Amino acid sequence: MTTTRPRDYIVPPDLQGRADRDRLWGVIRYAAAIYSGVARLGQHPPVQPVDRDLHVVIERKERVADGAVSLRLVAADGGPLPRWRPGCHLDVLLPSGRLRQYSLCGDPTDRSAYRIAVRRIEDGGGGSLEVHDTLRKGDELRVRGPRNAFPFLRSSRYLFIAGGIGITPILPMVRTAQLRGADWRLVYTGRTRDSLPFLDELHALCRGRVRVRADDEHGGLPDPADLLAGTPPDATVYCCGPPPLIEGVHRLLPVDRPFHYERFSPPPIVDGTPFEVELRGSGRVLPVPADRTALEVVREVLPDVAYSCQQGFCGTCRVRVLAGVVDHRDHVLTDDERAEEMTICVSRSRGGRIVLDL
């Protein structure tokens, strides 16, 4: 999931609070519209999200670090693939039926192929093991996208912070910042240098702007203050990696600093309350503790229940709600869908029991 610091504000209809806008405000709006139009002349047209299935073939599979492989995907019909921008990901349907999201980490200007990279996780949901152990060159996959949940915004200066496989959405951002002539720096952290994907590629791009911080060379995990040391006050910060890394960086940044991040694992539950879910198919009632999700509890008795992102933005775990009042915390369902369904990876009960069509 990607998050940007909220900057919500409401412009009054009139500078003096009158019901009708005054002339000064009209002039300001007109000037702002002209400026915005001129500023957009030098930009590429926005890439619309692609909400359709694509059939791709694995053209190449290679090891890119200890425990990490990359897949180069080409269109099954040999044609160009849909355009994408830094921060985009693909929904990948694996042969087992598992649906997983993987960031695009290739060259955004290359429409001949997509590239994704996957870290092997022994105790995960099985998707990474399937990619590592089962997929081969020549296999055909169905993917959906590209979608962008981590948009890369224009700035004159950037600080990128990547932890391990978190480099995947960051790498295209670095390439684009370099092409735009922006002032950028990358701090790349991980257990060892050998565990860091695409390290040689980054050094070839611009060695002097990349700082590598390996845990085994520094006696342990990084101090967020050290990662932020020397950052220009006007730099926009992009971060992707383990939750402790993101939270540590977020905590130390000034509140007015532009900060964008993406998680590859579910965030901790900090404001949950206990509730119950009833599975209509079996009649079983399962207690959901304050610090666990309904998905975790349901999977203990229904291990094959579908899920993917565990952050409420893909919709894979949506389930029909037969009774109960839901505290919706997802980023994918419409109001009409929320009247009948919930994403059990993040949403909870507002009080009392939730009856699920499972």
N, C-alpha and C positions, 0 to 999 in steps of 0.2 A: 504494500500500500504506500502511496505517496502522500505526503502532507506538506502544506505550505502554511506559514503562520497566518492566521486570519487577520484581515485588515478591514473589518466591517465598519461602515459608516453610512450615514444617511444625509444627503444634501437637502436642506430645506427648500420648499418651493420658491422661497424668496429670501434674499439676504436679510431682510428685516422681519421675516416671519409672516409676511402677508400671504393671502390665499393665492394671489396671482404673482407670477415671476416679474421682477423689475427689469428695466432695460439693461442695467449693468450686468446682471446675471445672464441675460440673453447674449450680450456681446462676448462674455467670457466663454459661454458654451460654443458660440460660433467659431471663436478663435481656436478653442481646443479641438473642435472637429476638423478644422483646416490643418492644424499641426499633426493630428493623428493620421489624416489622409496622406500627408506628405511623408510622414515617417514610414508608412507602409509601402511606399513606392519601391524602396530598396529591399523589401522582403519577398521571399517566395510565397506563393499562395498556400494557405493552410492545408495540411494533409488531413483529409477526412478519415475517421476510423473505418476500417473495412470489417463489416459484420457478415462475413460469408465464409464458407468452407473452401479451403484450397488443398489441392493434392500435390504433395512435394515428395521428392526422392532424396535419400541420403547420398550425396555425391562423395562425401569424404567424412571419415570419423578419425579423429586423432587425439592423442594425449596432449594436453596443454599445461599440465602441472600434476604433481602428486595427487591422485584421487580426483582428477578433473579431466573430462573429455569435451571436445567441441564437435558439433555436427554442422557440416555445410549442406544446406538444403537448396535444391533447385526445383523449379516447377516441373511437374510430371509431363506437361505438354511441351516443355522446352521454351516457353515464352517468358517475357519479363514478369517479375513479381510486383505486387503493389508497392508503391512508395511508402517510406516510413521515415520517422524522425527519431533522434536520440530520446531514449526513455521508453520506446515502444517494446511490447512483448507479444509473444504468440501464445495462444491456447493450443497445446499439443495433445492430440488424442493418441495415446499409446496403444499398441496392439492388445494389451490386456483389458482395455476399456478405461483405464485411468486417464483422467484429464489433468494436465499440469501446465503451469504458466512458466515460460522461460524468456528472459530478456534477450532482445536482439543485440548482438555485440559485434557485428561486422561493420562494414562501411555503408553509411546511409545513402551514399550516392550510387552504390552498386545494386542495380535491380536484377542482376543475373542470378543472385543467390542470397539466401539468408544464412546467418550464423548464430547458433546458440551454444552455450556451454553449461555443463551440468556437473556439480560436485557430488561425489558418491557419499551417501548418508546411510550407514548400515542400519540404524534404528529409526529410519523415517517411514514414510507411508508406502515405500516400495517403488515409487516412480523412478528415482535416481538409479536404483539397482537394475531396473528394467532397461534403462538407457545404456548403462555400462555393460551389462552382461548379455543382453538379448539383441539389441539393435545392431544391424550390420550395414555396410555400404551396399547400396542398391535397394534397401527396404523402402517401401512407400508409406507415407504417413499422411494423415489428415490434420490440418491445422486451421485455426481461425484467427483472423487478424490481418495486419497488425493493429493492436490497440495501444493507446498511450495513457497510462495511469501515473506517469512520472515525467511531465513535460519539461523540456529544457528551454528556459527563458533567456532572452537576450540580456547581456550585461557586459560591461567593459572589463570586469575582473571577476575571476572565479577562484574559489578554493574547493577542490574535489577531495573527498575522503572516502576511501574504499577499503572494506575489510574482506579479504579472501575473495570468494565468488561474487561478492558485491561489486566487483570491478565490471561485471557484465553490462549493466546499464550505463556505467560511468565512462567506459572506453569510447563509445560513440560521441559522448558529450565532449570528451577531451579532443577527439579528432575535429569536431565541429568548431570548438573554441579556437583551435590552432588555425583552421582555415579562415576564420573570421578575423584573425589578428588580435584576439583578445589576450589580455594578460591573465595567465592561469598557472596554478600550481596543483600538483596531485600528491597527496600523502597516501601511500598504499601499505596497509598493514596485513599481517597474517602470521601463522605459526612459524613458518620457515620460508626462505626465499624459494625453495623448490615447490612450495605449496601455492605459490601465487601465479594464477593464470595470466598469460599474455605479457609477462614481464619484459621479455626481449622486444616484443612489438612496441611496448610503451617507450622503452629506452631508444629504440630506433626513431620513434616519432619526435621525441625531444628529451634527451637524457637530462639536461640541466633543470628541467621543471618537475621531475619525478623524484620524490623522496620515499625510499623504501624503509619500512620499520618492521623488522622480523622479530617475533617474540623471543626466539631462541638466542638472538644476538643482544637482547636488552634485558634479559632476566625476567621476562614475564609480560603481562598484558600492557598495552599502551596507556599512558595517562592522557586523557582528553586535552588537558591544558597544554601538553607538549605538542599534540597534533595541531593545535590552533596557534601555536607560537609564531609570531611574525606575520600573522594574517592582516592585510590591509583593512582598515575599518570599513571601506566601501565594497569589499569583495562579497559576492553572492556565494553561499556555501551549499554544496550538494554532497549528500552523504548516503552511502548504502553499505550495509553490513549487519553484524549481529546486533540485537536490541541494546545490549549494554554500551556498545560503541555509539549508537545513535543517541541514546538517552544522555550519555556523558557529554557529547558534543552539544546537544540541544541545551542542556542545563547551563553550560558556560557561555553561550553566545548572548550578546545583548538582545533585549526583546525586540529592538527595531532592526536587527540584522536579517536580511532575506535568507531563509533557511528552508531547504527542500530535502526530503529524504524518502527512501523506500525501504521497506522491510521485506525480508525473504522468509520470515517466520512470524507466527502470531504474536502480537504484543501481550504483555502481562495484563491480567484482569485486576484493576485497582479499585473498582467501584461496584463489584458484583454483590448480589444478595442471593441466598439460597432459594431454590424453588424446585418444583417437581415436574417431570415430563411423564406422560402416560403414552405408551405405544398402543394404538388402537388394535393392531393386528393380534397381539398377544395379551393385551390387558395389563402388561407389566407397568409398574410405577417405579420410576428411577429418580432418586434424589440427586440434584445438581448442586454441589457445594458452591460457595461464594467465589472460590478461586479457580473453578473449572468451567468449561463450556458444555453446552448440551451435546455438541458433537462428540466430545471426548467420552462422555458418559454413555451415549447411545452406541458408539463404536465398540464398547466393551461387551455388548450383547448382540449387536448387529455389525460385525466387523466389515461387511461388504457395503455399508452405506456409502453413497457417493460423496466425495468432497475433493477440494483441491487447494485453494489459496489459504484457507483458514483465517482470512482477514476481512471477509465480507464484501469483496468486490468482483468475484467471478460468478457467483450464483449457482455453483455446482451442487451445493448442499441444501438448496431450497426445498422445503417440505410443506405440505398443506397442513394448516392448523385447523383442527376441528372444534376446539374450545379453548378458552383462555384469552388473556389480554397480553399482547406481546410488546416488549420494549425493543423496537427495531433499531439496530446499530449497524446495518449494512450500508453499502454504497452502490447498490445495484438494482434493488426492487423499486418499482413505481408505487405510487400511492394505492392504485387499484390492486396491484399484486400483494402489497402489504396487508390488504384487507383479508386475504385468504392464505398467505404463505409467510414463512420466515426462513432466514438463513441461520441454521442451527450452530454455525461456527462462531458467531459473535452475538446474535440477538438472544434476549433473555425474557423472562416473565416480568410483568409489572406487579405481580403479586398473585399468589395462588398457583394452581396447576395448569400446565399447557398440555393439551391432548394433540398428539401428532398422528398423521395418517401414515404410520409405519408399522 
